[in-house]
Amino acid sequence: MSAKRHLLIVYHSQTGSTRQMADAVIRGARHPDIDGVEVRVVDPLDAGADDLLWADGLILGTPENFGYMSGALKYFLDRVYYPCLEKVDGKPYALFVRAGNDGTGAVNSIQRILKGLALKQVQEPVLVVGEFEDSRLAECEELGMTMAAGLAAGVF
């Protein structure tokens, strides 16, 4: 049997809709049909370089704040960037964003930082813009499930 793979989920939510998205992502990542993946969920204010170095894959989630990622997620990325530089090259990541505007500023800023870390985006971001619809939660669950299944199968 191969070693367990590690999936790190770091997200921030203030009003709750991003938390609903995160809960769906986590539910998908922990789907009972997926074996061999340990899922660690950490608040961005508590997550650090050790968490990212532990992970074989990463999922980030944030609300759009002032056309950008949340300050808490930015703080996490600030703290892990240099300690993880050249140590996480090629690790897969996925992203979900709850946006009141259009979400492009949040998505682009995160992608730019993760490109600098040489992480590899393996799924299109789930971007929920405007009115929150519970029907979009299925996409979030699929995001988590796809990442975990990909890690378990050695695809990522």
KEKE-3310 file (N, C-alpha, C; in steps of 0.2 Angstrom, whole numbers, plus 5000, padded with zeros to 4 digits):
npx = (5004:5003:5010:5000:4993:4993:4982:4980:4969:4965:4956:4947:4933:4921:4907:4900:4896:4907:4912:4902:4904:4917:4914:4908:4918:4927:4919:4918:4932:4934:4926:4919:4922:4935:4951:4966:4970:4974:4966:4968:4962:4965:4964:4968:4975:4981:4988:5004:5021:5025:5013:5011:5022:5020:5010:5003:4995:4985:4971:4964:4953:4943:4935:4930:4938:4937:4940:4951:4960:4956:4962:4967:4970:4980:4989:4993:4999:5009:5017:5021:5028:5043:5049:5044:5048:5055:5053:5041:5038:5029:5018:5001:4987:4971:4957:4944:4932:4922:4913:4908:4909:4918:4927:4939:4951:4954:4956:4967:4977:4980:4984:4995:5004:5005:5010:5023:5028:5029:5019:5006:4992:4978:4965:4951:4947:4933:4922:4911:4899:4891:4873:4872:4870:4864:4865:4877:4886:4888:4898:4908:4910:4913:4926:4934:4933:4938:4952:4956:4954:4962:4975:4975:4975:4987:4988:4990)
npy = (4994:5011:5026:5038:5052:5070:5083:5100:5112:5129:5142:5157:5165:5177:5182:5170:5164:5160:5151:5141:5137:5132:5121:5113:5110:5103:5092:5086:5083:5074:5063:5047:5037:5040:5035:5035:5048:5061:5074:5091:5105:5121:5137:5153:5162:5154:5144:5139:5138:5125:5118:5119:5114:5101:5097:5088:5093:5108:5118:5133:5146:5160:5175:5189:5204:5221:5220:5211:5197:5190:5198:5190:5178:5183:5186:5173:5169:5178:5174:5161:5161:5164:5155:5143:5144:5137:5124:5119:5117:5113:5107:5103:5114:5121:5133:5142:5156:5168:5181:5197:5207:5205:5196:5194:5201:5195:5182:5183:5189:5179:5168:5174:5175:5161:5156:5161:5154:5142:5133:5122:5125:5115:5114:5124:5139:5139:5151:5161:5173:5188:5186:5173:5156:5141:5130:5131:5125:5112:5112:5116:5105:5096:5101:5099:5085:5081:5085:5078:5065:5065:5066:5054:5045:5047:5056:5070)
npz = (5000:4996:5003:5013:5006:5007:5009:5010:5016:5016:5021:5022:5030:5033:5033:5030:5018:5011:5020:5018:5006:5008:5017:5008:4999:5008:5012:4999:4998:5008:5004:5006:4997:4993:4996:5006:5007:5018:5025:5030:5038:5040:5047:5040:5048:5057:5050:5043:5036:5039:5037:5024:5018:5022:5015:5000:4991:4988:4993:4992:4999:4998:5002:4991:4994:4994:4980:4980:4988:5004:5019:5028:5021:5013:5022:5027:5015:5014:5025:5022:5010:5007:5016:5010:4997:4982:4988:4986:4973:4959:4966:4966:4965:4970:4969:4977:4977:4984:4978:4978:4969:4954:4956:4949:4953:4965:4962:4952:4959:4969:4960:4954:4965:4969:4957:4958:4968:4961:4961:4954:4945:4945:4942:4936:4945:4956:4956:4963:4960:4964:4969:4981:4977:4982:4974:4968:4977:4974:4964:4972:4980:4971:4967:4978:4979:4967:4968:4979:4975:4963:4970:4977:4967:4961:4951:4952)
capx = (5000:5007:5009:4995:4994:4991:4978:4979:4963:4966:4951:4944:4926:4918:4900:4897:4895:4913:4912:4897:4908:4923:4911:4906:4925:4929:4915:4921:4939:4933:4921:4920:4925:4942:4955:4973:4971:4973:4964:4970:4959:4968:4963:4974:4979:4985:4992:5011:5025:5025:5007:5011:5027:5017:5004:5005:4991:4983:4965:4963:4947:4943:4930:4933:4938:4940:4943:4957:4959:4955:4968:4969:4973:4986:4994:4996:5004:5015:5021:5024:5031:5050:5051:5042:5051:5059:5052:5034:5038:5025:5013:4995:4982:4964:4955:4937:4932:4916:4915:4903:4911:4918:4932:4945:4956:4956:4959:4973:4982:4982:4987:5002:5008:5006:5015:5030:5030:5029:5013:5003:4984:4976:4957:4948:4944:4926:4920:4903:4899:4884:4869:4874:4865:4866:4866:4884:4889:4890:4904:4913:4911:4917:4933:4937:4933:4943:4958:4958:4954:4968:4980:4975:4977:4994:4987:4993)
capy = (5000:5017:5031:5043:5059:5075:5089:5106:5117:5135:5147:5163:5167:5182:5182:5163:5161:5157:5145:5136:5134:5128:5115:5108:5108:5098:5086:5082:5080:5068:5058:5040:5033:5041:5032:5037:5055:5065:5081:5095:5111:5126:5144:5156:5165:5148:5140:5141:5135:5118:5115:5119:5109:5094:5095:5086:5097:5114:5121:5140:5149:5167:5180:5195:5210:5226:5218:5207:5191:5192:5200:5184:5174:5187:5186:5167:5168:5182:5171:5155:5162:5163:5148:5137:5145:5131:5118:5116:5117:5108:5104:5105:5118:5123:5139:5144:5163:5171:5187:5202:5211:5200:5191:5193:5204:5190:5176:5185:5190:5173:5165:5177:5173:5154:5155:5163:5148:5137:5128:5121:5125:5109:5115:5131:5141:5140:5158:5163:5180:5191:5182:5166:5151:5135:5126:5132:5121:5106:5113:5116:5098:5092:5103:5095:5078:5080:5086:5072:5059:5065:5065:5047:5041:5049:5060:5076)
capz = (5000:4996:5008:5013:5003:5011:5006:5015:5014:5020:5019:5026:5029:5038:5033:5030:5012:5009:5024:5015:5000:5011:5019:5002:4997:5013:5011:4993:4999:5013:5002:5008:4991:4992:5001:5006:5008:5024:5024:5035:5037:5044:5047:5037:5053:5060:5045:5042:5031:5040:5034:5016:5017:5024:5010:4993:4987:4992:4991:4995:4998:5001:4999:4988:4999:4990:4974:4982:4992:5011:5022:5032:5016:5011:5028:5026:5009:5015:5029:5019:5003:5007:5019:5005:4990:4979:4991:4985:4966:4956:4970:4963:4969:4967:4972:4977:4978:4984:4975:4977:4963:4948:4958:4945:4957:4970:4958:4949:4964:4972:4955:4954:4971:4968:4952:4961:4972:4957:4962:4948:4946:4941:4941:4936:4951:4957:4957:4964:4960:4965:4974:4982:4976:4985:4969:4966:4981:4971:4961:4977:4982:4965:4967:4984:4977:4961:4971:4983:4970:4959:4974:4979:4961:4959:4945:4954)
cpx = (5004:5005:5003:4997:4991:4988:4977:4973:4964:4961:4949:4937:4924:4911:4897:4896:4901:4914:4907:4901:4914:4920:4910:4913:4927:4925:4917:4927:4939:4928:4923:4923:4932:4946:4962:4975:4969:4971:4965:4967:4962:4966:4969:4978:4983:4989:4999:5014:5025:5019:5008:5017:5025:5013:5007:5000:4988:4976:4965:4956:4947:4937:4934:4932:4941:4943:4949:4955:4958:4962:4971:4973:4980:4991:4997:5001:5010:5020:5024:5028:5039:5052:5049:5045:5056:5058:5045:5033:5034:5019:5006:4991:4976:4962:4947:4937:4924:4916:4908:4903:4912:4923:4938:4952:4959:4959:4966:4978:4985:4986:4994:5006:5010:5011:5022:5032:5030:5024:5009:4995:4982:4968:4956:4946:4936:4925:4913:4903:4892:4880:4872:4868:4868:4868:4874:4889:4892:4896:4910:4915:4915:4924:4936:4938:4938:4950:4960:4959:4961:4975:4981:4977:4984:4994:4990:4999)
cpy = (5006:5022:5036:5049:5064:5081:5094:5110:5123:5140:5152:5164:5172:5182:5175:5160:5157:5150:5139:5133:5130:5121:5110:5106:5102:5092:5082:5079:5074:5063:5051:5036:5034:5039:5035:5044:5058:5072:5085:5102:5116:5133:5148:5160:5160:5144:5143:5137:5127:5114:5114:5114:5102:5092:5093:5090:5103:5116:5128:5142:5155:5171:5185:5201:5215:5225:5213:5201:5194:5194:5194:5179:5177:5186:5179:5166:5172:5178:5164:5156:5161:5157:5142:5138:5140:5125:5115:5116:5111:5105:5107:5110:5120:5129:5140:5151:5164:5178:5191:5206:5206:5195:5190:5196:5198:5184:5177:5186:5184:5169:5167:5175:5165:5152:5156:5157:5142:5131:5128:5121:5119:5109:5122:5133:5141:5147:5159:5170:5182:5187:5175:5161:5145:5130:5126:5127:5114:5106:5113:5109:5095:5095:5100:5088:5076:5081:5080:5066:5059:5064:5057:5043:5042:5053:5067:5075)
cpz = (5000:5002:5007:5010:5007:5007:5011:5012:5019:5017:5024:5025:5035:5038:5032:5024:5009:5014:5021:5009:5003:5014:5014:5000:5001:5012:5005:4994:5003:5011:5004:5003:4990:4998:5001:5006:5014:5023:5030:5033:5042:5042:5044:5042:5057:5056:5044:5037:5032:5037:5027:5014:5018:5018:5003:4988:4991:4989:4995:4994:5001:4998:4996:4992:4995:4984:4974:4986:4999:5014:5025:5027:5014:5016:5028:5021:5010:5020:5027:5013:5003:5010:5014:4998:4988:4983:4990:4977:4963:4960:4967:4968:4966:4971:4972:4980:4979:4983:4975:4971:4957:4950:4954:4949:4962:4967:4955:4954:4968:4966:4954:4959:4970:4962:4954:4965:4968:4958:4955:4949:4942:4940:4940:4943:4951:4960:4957:4965:4961:4970:4975:4981:4978:4980:4967:4971:4979:4967:4966:4979:4977:4965:4972:4982:4972:4964:4975:4979:4966:4964:4976:4973:4958:4952:4946:4958)
residu = (MET:SER:ALA:LYS:ARG:HIS:LEU:LEU:ILE:VAL:TYR:HIS:SER:GLN:THR:GLY:SER:THR:ARG:GLN:MET:ALA:ASP:ALA:VAL:ILE:ARG:GLY:ALA:ARG:HIS:PRO:ASP:ILE:ASP:GLY:VAL:GLU:VAL:ARG:VAL:VAL:ASP:PRO:LEU:ASP:ALA:GLY:ALA:ASP:ASP:LEU:LEU:TRP:ALA:ASP:GLY:LEU:ILE:LEU:GLY:THR:PRO:GLU:ASN:PHE:GLY:TYR:MET:SER:GLY:ALA:LEU:LYS:TYR:PHE:LEU:ASP:ARG:VAL:TYR:TYR:PRO:CYS:LEU:GLU:LYS:VAL:ASP:GLY:LYS:PRO:TYR:ALA:LEU:PHE:VAL:ARG:ALA:GLY:ASN:ASP:GLY:THR:GLY:ALA:VAL:ASN:SER:ILE:GLN:ARG:ILE:LEU:LYS:GLY:LEU:ALA:LEU:LYS:GLN:VAL:GLN:GLU:PRO:VAL:LEU:VAL:VAL:GLY:GLU:PHE:GLU:ASP:SER:ARG:LEU:ALA:GLU:CYS:GLU:GLU:LEU:GLY:MET:THR:MET:ALA:ALA:GLY:LEU:ALA:ALA:GLY:VAL:PHE)
# end
